[in-house]
Amino acid sequence: MKFFFCRNPLSGDAPDPTAPFCKTRRTMAKTTRDRVKSCLRGNLLTFLTVIGVFGGVVLGVILRNTGDGPWTQREVMYVSYVGDIFLQMLKSLILPLIVASIITAIGGLDLTLSGKIGARAIVYYLCTTISAVILGMILVSVIHPGEGDASTIHASGNSRNVTTVDTLLDLIRNMFPPNLVQACIAQVTTWNMIYFLLAAKNLTMLDWQISYKYVSATNILGLVVFATVLGITLAKMADKGKPLLTFFETLGAAMLIITYWVIWISPIGIFFLVAAKVVEMESFEVIVGQLGMYFTTVLLGLFIHGFVVIPLYYSICTRKLPFRFILNMSQALFTAFGTGSSNATLPISMSCLEDKNQIDSRVVRFVMPIGATINMDGTALYEAVAAIFISQVRGMTLSIGQLLAISVTATAASIGAAGIPQAGLVTMVMVLDTVGLPPEDVTLIITVDWLLDRFRTMINVLGDSIGAGIVDHLSKPELLKLGQPNSDADKVDPQNGRLNADEVEWNTTAM
């Protein structure tokens, strides 16, 4: 056995650079440094985003304790100003990205394969949503957060008086917008008004006056339906539809490049958004006091569903461990927490899937916009828990039929929920109406909803992302037969907007 030393045997002190052990140790140290640098360089944005989230919480706590009284709305607006600008920048990318992505994905695939990918995604969405609802109902029935001190819970805020039928009809009505330009900025909503007749000094109710109003919110569902139909049409047109398909491919590539620029300011934007929310909330005592058990039940359900149930689906379908996949999505998850909007997080989640998890761009651009619109696992779980919690607060015992009605309605309501902050509160009215609870009872949980909304948005984004990974794995054989994406838009480097030299030669197998 030979021993090698880093010291020169003649001098006794000077290192011997030719010693094999010394070279090996230097090589190992250099390799370790390179790995650390590579890890930091590859995940720098994720680390900065995490720092932004926790830094925002710290700043919010400090600001809450530095004033003589509660902060005014104007002061909160000043704190969140930078974050609001960042959020508006993200939202400006949603519309062109969703439309271009869906049209490109469907138009560039064989219609049979598009149908298979869509069917696999829909089956996954239904399975995970139903699992979330069942899990939430089991937890709230076992823990009973609405009993005991919950009778002291007070209402806050306002609610909208709608019925289950109205909500379902609005969902279908918004799928077919009469004006695509208007659908970019508004969606239709049913409003009920009661008219009375004054006769002989007595008020007599005549009837409900039903009207339809357009509220300021992007009709994502309608645009998704239109983009899907247009993508199918371009696929059937073959060569005649290529010019228009190329336009949307280029538009999608341009949006991804702008997304790359915008996400580098996400740590700053999230920092101020989180700080403003911490400053704005009423008190920490409400979260850990009156609504503490309800808050804990929802969080426990979200954690189990997001990090046990959904990863289990992934492992069963792909025969792979989900840990690296989830870690690669951390940038999107923390952005979802900061913005509270799955739609606003869509550009970042798509980027993480394509760049870090190497999911086929055709699957990502087809599955993710649809998932962000109709797949809301966290919202479904939250609505099931909230409905049963409110019934417990009111001392109402639910039958098996009513529990089944809650599960079905919560699933439908989560599909109709918009991907915007606290959209679940609107569809929550639909779930309450199913079991005969008054819609104003939604105000019992508004106090802590802003924080729970951020956690359930994280689970919504995680569910969509893992769904894309599962669909990509199941569709891999068909995708390989079609070859690699053959559009120059898929070969653009987002850092400089130029074609990658090593990716110019693609397999352009005819579709």
PLY file of the C-alpha trace (Angstrom):
ply
format ascii 1.0
element vertex 511
property float x
property float y
property float z
element edge 510
property int vertex1
property int vertex2
end_header
0.00 0.00 0.00
1.36 3.42 -0.95
0.80 6.59 1.04
1.00 10.02 -0.58
1.49 13.31 1.24
1.01 16.88 0.21
4.37 17.86 1.72
7.68 17.61 -0.14
9.74 14.88 1.54
13.01 16.80 0.91
12.02 20.14 2.47
9.61 18.79 5.05
7.36 21.87 4.84
6.80 22.88 1.25
3.81 21.17 -0.38
4.49 18.71 -3.15
2.11 19.62 -6.00
2.90 16.34 -7.76
1.58 14.20 -4.90
-1.44 12.23 -6.18
-3.43 12.63 -2.96
-2.86 16.38 -2.99
-4.12 16.57 -6.58
-7.13 14.45 -5.75
-8.01 16.60 -2.76
-7.70 19.79 -4.81
-9.82 18.25 -7.57
-12.49 17.17 -5.09
-12.56 20.63 -3.50
-12.85 22.26 -6.92
-15.63 19.86 -7.92
-17.54 20.61 -4.70
-17.20 24.36 -5.24
-18.39 23.99 -8.81
-21.42 22.02 -7.68
-22.28 24.60 -5.04
-21.88 27.44 -7.54
-23.96 25.56 -10.10
-26.70 24.91 -7.53
-26.77 28.55 -6.43
-26.72 29.79 -10.01
-29.48 27.43 -11.12
-31.72 28.09 -8.12
-30.85 31.71 -7.37
-34.29 32.97 -8.31
-35.96 30.37 -6.09
-33.77 31.31 -3.12
-34.51 35.00 -3.66
-38.25 34.28 -3.85
-38.16 32.36 -0.56
-36.27 35.25 1.02
-38.89 37.61 -0.38
-41.75 35.65 1.23
-40.19 35.40 4.68
-38.72 38.89 4.46
-42.19 40.25 3.68
-43.60 38.53 6.77
-40.85 40.03 8.94
-41.34 43.51 7.49
-45.11 43.25 7.94
-44.75 42.28 11.60
-42.30 45.14 12.21
-44.57 47.69 10.54
-47.61 46.47 12.52
-45.75 47.17 15.76
-44.39 50.60 14.83
-47.62 52.57 14.65
-49.92 54.10 17.23
-52.97 52.40 15.75
-54.17 50.30 12.84
-52.83 51.16 9.42
-55.12 53.04 7.05
-55.98 51.75 3.58
-53.84 54.46 2.03
-50.81 53.44 4.09
-51.33 49.79 3.16
-51.58 50.84 -0.48
-48.18 52.52 -0.24
-46.63 49.33 1.16
-48.13 47.12 -1.54
-47.57 49.53 -4.43
-44.47 47.82 -5.84
-46.08 44.42 -5.41
-49.23 45.56 -7.19
-47.17 46.73 -10.16
-45.48 43.32 -10.33
-48.86 41.58 -10.13
-50.24 43.72 -12.95
-47.22 42.86 -15.09
-47.85 39.15 -14.55
-51.56 39.48 -15.27
-50.83 41.30 -18.52
-49.11 38.13 -19.78
-51.98 35.78 -18.94
-54.32 36.50 -21.84
-51.87 36.24 -24.79
-50.03 33.34 -23.15
-53.13 31.22 -22.53
-54.65 31.81 -25.96
-51.38 31.33 -27.86
-50.38 28.26 -25.82
-53.65 26.37 -26.28
-53.96 27.18 -30.00
-50.31 26.23 -30.61
-50.51 22.99 -28.65
-53.75 21.74 -30.21
-53.02 23.05 -33.70
-49.57 21.45 -33.72
-50.73 18.00 -32.61
-52.66 15.25 -34.27
-56.30 15.63 -33.26
-56.40 12.05 -31.97
-53.42 12.73 -29.69
-54.93 16.05 -28.58
-58.05 14.17 -27.56
-56.02 11.60 -25.63
-54.01 14.27 -23.81
-57.17 16.19 -22.98
-58.95 13.06 -21.75
-56.02 12.08 -19.55
-55.87 15.56 -18.07
-59.62 15.65 -17.38
-59.53 12.22 -15.69
-56.65 13.39 -13.51
-58.46 16.62 -12.61
-61.62 14.76 -11.60
-59.74 12.17 -9.53
-57.67 14.71 -7.59
-60.59 17.11 -7.05
-62.84 14.36 -5.72
-59.99 13.14 -3.51
-59.54 16.66 -2.12
-63.25 17.03 -1.34
-63.45 13.62 0.38
-60.29 14.32 2.40
-61.61 17.70 3.54
-64.97 16.24 4.59
-63.28 13.46 6.57
-60.99 15.87 8.41
-63.68 18.40 9.33
-66.01 15.60 10.47
-63.32 14.08 12.69
-61.84 17.30 14.13
-65.16 19.20 14.55
-63.63 22.72 14.36
-67.07 24.34 14.53
-67.89 23.14 18.02
-66.97 24.64 21.39
-65.74 28.23 21.34
-66.69 28.63 17.69
-70.02 30.10 18.80
-68.18 33.36 19.51
-67.15 33.77 15.87
-68.39 37.06 14.46
-69.20 37.92 10.87
-67.25 40.44 8.83
-67.51 41.70 5.27
-70.30 41.27 2.74
-71.64 38.41 0.62
-73.39 38.23 -2.72
-76.90 36.78 -2.79
-76.92 34.13 -5.53
-78.36 30.65 -5.94
-76.77 27.39 -6.99
-78.67 27.41 -10.27
-77.48 30.95 -11.01
-73.86 29.97 -10.43
-74.05 26.89 -12.65
-75.82 28.80 -15.42
-73.23 31.60 -15.21
-70.49 28.98 -15.55
-71.96 27.62 -18.78
-72.92 31.09 -20.03
-69.33 32.34 -19.66
-68.04 29.42 -21.74
-69.57 31.05 -24.82
-68.86 34.80 -24.70
-70.75 36.84 -27.32
-67.86 39.29 -27.63
-64.25 38.08 -27.47
-62.92 41.57 -26.85
-65.29 42.02 -23.93
-64.33 38.55 -22.61
-60.79 39.89 -22.14
-61.96 42.36 -19.51
-65.34 41.19 -18.16
-67.49 38.15 -17.41
-71.25 37.92 -17.02
-72.89 37.48 -13.61
-76.54 36.97 -12.62
-78.05 39.51 -10.24
-81.37 38.99 -8.44
-83.54 41.91 -7.32
-86.93 41.81 -5.59
-89.59 44.26 -6.76
-92.41 45.35 -4.41
-95.79 46.91 -5.11
-97.03 49.70 -2.85
-100.81 49.41 -2.65
-103.10 50.68 0.11
-100.07 51.47 2.25
-99.03 47.82 2.16
-95.93 46.38 0.54
-96.62 43.37 -1.64
-93.77 41.45 -3.26
-94.27 41.09 -6.98
-91.47 38.87 -8.28
-87.73 38.46 -8.70
-86.24 40.70 -11.36
-83.29 38.82 -12.93
-80.64 40.84 -14.70
-77.19 40.12 -16.08
-74.23 42.36 -15.37
-70.67 42.28 -16.55
-68.14 42.45 -13.75
-64.51 43.45 -14.19
-62.73 40.09 -14.51
-61.18 38.26 -17.44
-63.44 35.50 -18.73
-60.66 32.91 -18.84
-63.06 29.99 -19.28
-64.64 31.51 -22.38
-61.26 32.31 -23.92
-60.04 28.76 -23.22
-63.08 27.31 -25.00
-62.57 29.63 -27.98
-58.83 28.88 -28.17
-59.53 25.15 -28.03
-62.02 25.34 -30.90
-59.67 27.53 -32.97
-56.77 25.13 -32.35
-58.87 22.18 -33.53
-59.91 24.17 -36.61
-56.29 25.02 -37.53
-55.29 21.39 -37.09
-58.02 20.30 -39.51
-57.03 23.01 -42.03
-53.50 21.54 -42.27
-51.31 23.65 -44.59
-53.93 26.36 -45.06
-53.88 27.08 -41.34
-50.08 27.14 -41.02
-49.66 30.96 -41.34
-52.07 31.67 -38.49
-50.62 28.82 -36.41
-47.12 30.24 -36.92
-48.36 33.62 -35.69
-49.61 32.14 -32.42
-46.42 30.07 -32.04
-44.34 33.23 -32.33
-46.66 35.09 -29.97
-46.29 32.33 -27.37
-42.51 32.39 -27.68
-42.46 36.17 -27.27
-44.62 35.90 -24.13
-42.19 33.38 -22.62
-39.27 35.73 -23.23
-41.13 38.59 -21.52
-42.03 36.19 -18.70
-38.33 35.47 -18.20
-37.70 39.19 -17.78
-40.60 39.72 -15.41
-39.90 36.82 -13.05
-36.55 38.27 -12.06
-38.36 41.03 -10.20
-40.75 38.56 -8.55
-38.81 38.42 -5.24
-39.23 42.18 -4.82
-42.90 42.14 -5.80
-43.71 39.19 -3.52
-41.80 40.85 -0.66
-44.10 43.90 -0.72
-47.30 41.94 -1.42
-46.79 39.70 1.62
-45.74 42.62 3.84
-48.88 44.57 2.90
-51.14 41.61 3.68
-49.54 41.10 7.09
-49.98 44.81 7.87
-53.59 44.79 6.66
-54.91 41.78 8.57
-56.96 42.42 11.70
-55.00 40.48 14.31
-52.99 37.32 14.84
-55.27 36.45 17.76
-58.18 35.77 15.37
-56.15 33.19 13.44
-55.00 31.30 16.53
-58.12 32.01 18.57
-61.69 32.02 17.33
-60.97 30.43 13.96
-57.86 28.53 15.02
-59.28 25.02 14.67
-60.89 25.84 11.32
-57.62 27.34 10.07
-55.67 24.30 11.27
-58.12 21.85 9.69
-57.90 23.50 6.27
-54.09 23.71 6.44
-53.81 20.07 7.48
-56.05 19.01 4.61
-54.10 21.09 2.10
-50.79 19.69 3.34
-51.95 16.06 3.16
-53.51 16.50 -0.26
-50.63 18.53 -1.74
-47.69 16.56 -0.37
-49.13 13.06 0.12
-52.14 12.40 -2.11
-51.05 14.21 -5.31
-47.44 12.93 -5.14
-48.90 9.44 -4.66
-50.80 9.84 -7.93
-47.52 10.90 -9.57
-45.57 7.93 -8.21
-48.25 5.43 -9.21
-48.55 6.77 -12.77
-44.86 7.43 -13.51
-43.07 4.96 -11.20
-40.84 7.84 -10.09
-40.34 9.67 -6.81
-41.93 13.14 -6.90
-39.48 15.01 -4.67
-37.21 16.44 -7.36
-40.24 17.36 -9.49
-41.83 19.28 -6.60
-38.51 20.95 -5.70
-38.14 22.18 -9.26
-41.58 23.80 -8.98
-40.71 25.73 -5.79
-40.33 29.03 -7.66
-43.89 28.74 -8.96
-45.24 27.62 -5.57
-43.80 30.59 -3.69
-45.01 32.94 -6.42
-48.48 31.43 -6.02
-48.31 32.14 -2.28
-47.25 35.74 -2.86
-49.80 36.56 -5.55
-52.72 34.38 -4.41
-53.63 33.79 -8.07
-53.09 30.61 -10.06
-53.64 32.50 -13.32
-51.01 35.10 -12.45
-48.58 32.28 -11.59
-49.23 30.49 -14.88
-46.31 32.02 -16.85
-43.85 31.03 -14.11
-45.25 27.53 -13.59
-45.07 26.84 -17.34
-41.48 28.05 -17.39
-40.53 25.79 -14.46
-42.12 22.75 -16.10
-40.38 23.24 -19.43
-36.97 24.40 -18.21
-36.45 22.49 -14.95
-38.66 19.41 -15.23
-38.14 18.97 -18.98
-41.84 18.44 -19.68
-42.74 18.49 -23.38
-43.74 22.04 -24.33
-46.75 20.77 -26.30
-48.15 19.12 -23.17
-47.38 22.11 -20.93
-49.02 24.62 -23.24
-52.12 22.46 -23.62
-52.62 21.16 -20.09
-51.53 24.06 -17.87
-53.86 26.83 -19.14
-56.83 24.46 -18.89
-55.71 23.24 -15.46
-55.34 26.78 -14.15
-58.93 27.40 -15.23
-60.82 24.30 -14.09
-58.54 22.31 -11.75
-58.77 23.77 -8.23
-57.99 21.02 -5.73
-57.21 23.41 -2.89
-60.39 25.39 -3.49
-62.53 22.23 -3.58
-61.09 21.02 -0.25
-61.50 24.43 1.35
-65.14 24.78 0.27
-66.06 21.33 1.60
-64.39 22.07 4.96
-65.90 25.57 5.18
-69.46 24.40 4.45
-69.38 21.69 7.13
-67.62 24.03 9.56
-70.35 26.65 9.17
-73.03 23.99 9.68
-71.27 22.96 12.91
-71.18 26.58 14.07
-74.94 26.83 13.43
-75.59 23.55 15.24
-76.93 21.94 12.09
-76.56 18.17 11.67
-75.96 17.15 8.06
-77.40 13.94 6.62
-75.55 11.59 4.27
-77.47 13.06 1.37
-76.45 16.58 2.30
-72.79 15.53 2.64
-72.99 13.98 -0.81
-74.57 17.17 -2.15
-71.69 19.18 -0.64
-69.11 16.94 -2.30
-70.74 17.26 -5.73
-71.35 20.99 -5.42
-67.85 21.72 -4.09
-66.38 19.87 -7.06
-68.52 21.86 -9.50
-67.85 25.13 -7.67
-64.08 24.62 -7.80
-64.32 24.22 -11.59
-66.23 27.48 -11.86
-63.91 29.42 -9.52
-61.81 32.03 -11.28
-58.04 31.88 -10.86
-57.96 35.17 -8.97
-57.43 35.97 -5.27
-60.29 34.84 -3.00
-62.49 33.71 -5.90
-63.53 30.74 -3.76
-65.63 33.01 -1.55
-68.01 33.69 -4.45
-68.53 30.03 -5.30
-68.72 29.24 -1.57
-72.21 30.73 -1.61
-73.22 28.01 -4.06
-72.08 25.27 -1.67
-73.90 26.82 1.29
-77.10 27.13 -0.71
-76.99 23.40 -1.43
-77.52 22.48 2.24
-79.84 25.38 3.08
-77.35 27.65 4.84
-77.77 31.42 4.29
-75.22 33.00 1.93
-74.31 35.66 4.50
-72.64 32.93 6.58
-69.68 33.27 4.23
-68.75 36.32 6.29
-67.90 34.03 9.24
-64.68 32.88 7.56
-63.63 36.02 5.67
-61.29 37.06 8.48
-58.75 34.32 7.77
-59.62 33.63 4.14
-56.91 35.88 2.72
-54.18 33.70 4.26
-55.83 30.36 3.51
-56.33 31.57 -0.05
-52.57 31.72 -0.54
-52.02 28.21 0.73
-54.77 26.70 -1.39
-53.44 28.57 -4.44
-50.10 26.82 -3.88
-51.88 23.45 -3.89
-53.85 24.42 -7.01
-50.61 25.21 -8.85
-48.89 22.08 -7.56
-51.82 19.92 -8.67
-51.79 21.45 -12.16
-48.03 20.97 -12.47
-47.99 17.34 -11.35
-50.91 16.72 -13.69
-48.79 18.00 -16.58
-45.98 15.67 -15.51
-48.33 12.67 -15.40
-49.92 13.46 -18.77
-46.46 13.95 -20.31
-45.33 10.54 -19.02
-48.46 8.75 -20.25
-48.30 10.50 -23.63
-44.57 9.98 -24.21
-44.92 7.13 -26.75
-47.30 9.13 -28.96
-45.18 12.26 -28.66
-42.03 10.37 -29.67
-43.78 9.10 -32.79
-44.58 12.71 -33.76
-40.99 13.79 -33.17
-39.72 16.90 -31.44
-41.59 20.22 -31.69
-40.78 21.51 -35.17
-41.48 25.20 -34.69
-38.74 27.81 -34.36
-40.81 29.30 -31.56
-39.90 26.27 -29.43
-36.18 26.77 -30.02
-35.94 30.32 -28.72
-33.58 30.95 -25.83
-35.60 33.07 -23.34
-32.46 34.83 -22.14
-31.62 36.49 -25.45
-34.59 35.75 -27.70
-32.37 34.03 -30.32
-32.42 30.56 -31.77
-30.21 28.05 -29.95
-27.43 27.05 -32.33
-27.35 23.46 -31.10
-31.10 23.01 -31.57
-31.53 24.22 -35.14
-31.49 20.64 -36.44
-34.68 19.16 -35.05
-36.47 16.01 -36.02
-39.24 17.38 -38.22
-41.23 14.22 -38.64
-44.51 15.02 -40.36
-47.44 15.23 -38.02
0 1
1 2
2 3
3 4
4 5
5 6
6 7
7 8
8 9
9 10
10 11
11 12
12 13
13 14
14 15
15 16
16 17
17 18
18 19
19 20
20 21
21 22
22 23
23 24
24 25
25 26
26 27
27 28
28 29
29 30
30 31
31 32
32 33
33 34
34 35
35 36
36 37
37 38
38 39
39 40
40 41
41 42
42 43
43 44
44 45
45 46
46 47
47 48
48 49
49 50
50 51
51 52
52 53
53 54
54 55
55 56
56 57
57 58
58 59
59 60
60 61
61 62
62 63
63 64
64 65
65 66
66 67
67 68
68 69
69 70
70 71
71 72
72 73
73 74
74 75
75 76
76 77
77 78
78 79
79 80
80 81
81 82
82 83
83 84
84 85
85 86
86 87
87 88
88 89
89 90
90 91
91 92
92 93
93 94
94 95
95 96
96 97
97 98
98 99
99 100
100 101
101 102
102 103
103 104
104 105
105 106
106 107
107 108
108 109
109 110
110 111
111 112
112 113
113 114
114 115
115 116
116 117
117 118
118 119
119 120
120 121
121 122
122 123
123 124
124 125
125 126
126 127
127 128
128 129
129 130
130 131
131 132
132 133
133 134
134 135
135 136
136 137
137 138
138 139
139 140
140 141
141 142
142 143
143 144
144 145
145 146
146 147
147 148
148 149
149 150
150 151
151 152
152 153
153 154
154 155
155 156
156 157
157 158
158 159
159 160
160 161
161 162
162 163
163 164
164 165
165 166
166 167
167 168
168 169
169 170
170 171
171 172
172 173
173 174
174 175
175 176
176 177
177 178
178 179
179 180
180 181
181 182
182 183
183 184
184 185
185 186
186 187
187 188
188 189
189 190
190 191
191 192
192 193
193 194
194 195
195 196
196 197
197 198
198 199
199 200
200 201
201 202
202 203
203 204
204 205
205 206
206 207
207 208
208 209
209 210
210 211
211 212
212 213
213 214
214 215
215 216
216 217
217 218
218 219
219 220
220 221
221 222
222 223
223 224
224 225
225 226
226 227
227 228
228 229
229 230
230 231
231 232
232 233
233 234
234 235
235 236
236 237
237 238
238 239
239 240
240 241
241 242
242 243
243 244
244 245
245 246
246 247
247 248
248 249
249 250
250 251
251 252
252 253
253 254
254 255
255 256
256 257
257 258
258 259
259 260
260 261
261 262
262 263
263 264
264 265
265 266
266 267
267 268
268 269
269 270
270 271
271 272
272 273
273 274
274 275
275 276
276 277
277 278
278 279
279 280
280 281
281 282
282 283
283 284
284 285
285 286
286 287
287 288
288 289
289 290
290 291
291 292
292 293
293 294
294 295
295 296
296 297
297 298
298 299
299 300
300 301
301 302
302 303
303 304
304 305
305 306
306 307
307 308
308 309
309 310
310 311
311 312
312 313
313 314
314 315
315 316
316 317
317 318
318 319
319 320
320 321
321 322
322 323
323 324
324 325
325 326
326 327
327 328
328 329
329 330
330 331
331 332
332 333
333 334
334 335
335 336
336 337
337 338
338 339
339 340
340 341
341 342
342 343
343 344
344 345
345 346
346 347
347 348
348 349
349 350
350 351
351 352
352 353
353 354
354 355
355 356
356 357
357 358
358 359
359 360
360 361
361 362
362 363
363 364
364 365
365 366
366 367
367 368
368 369
369 370
370 371
371 372
372 373
373 374
374 375
375 376
376 377
377 378
378 379
379 380
380 381
381 382
382 383
383 384
384 385
385 386
386 387
387 388
388 389
389 390
390 391
391 392
392 393
393 394
394 395
395 396
396 397
397 398
398 399
399 400
400 401
401 402
402 403
403 404
404 405
405 406
406 407
407 408
408 409
409 410
410 411
411 412
412 413
413 414
414 415
415 416
416 417
417 418
418 419
419 420
420 421
421 422
422 423
423 424
424 425
425 426
426 427
427 428
428 429
429 430
430 431
431 432
432 433
433 434
434 435
435 436
436 437
437 438
438 439
439 440
440 441
441 442
442 443
443 444
444 445
445 446
446 447
447 448
448 449
449 450
450 451
451 452
452 453
453 454
454 455
455 456
456 457
457 458
458 459
459 460
460 461
461 462
462 463
463 464
464 465
465 466
466 467
467 468
468 469
469 470
470 471
471 472
472 473
473 474
474 475
475 476
476 477
477 478
478 479
479 480
480 481
481 482
482 483
483 484
484 485
485 486
486 487
487 488
488 489
489 490
490 491
491 492
492 493
493 494
494 495
495 496
496 497
497 498
498 499
499 500
500 501
501 502
502 503
503 504
504 505
505 506
506 507
507 508
508 509
509 510
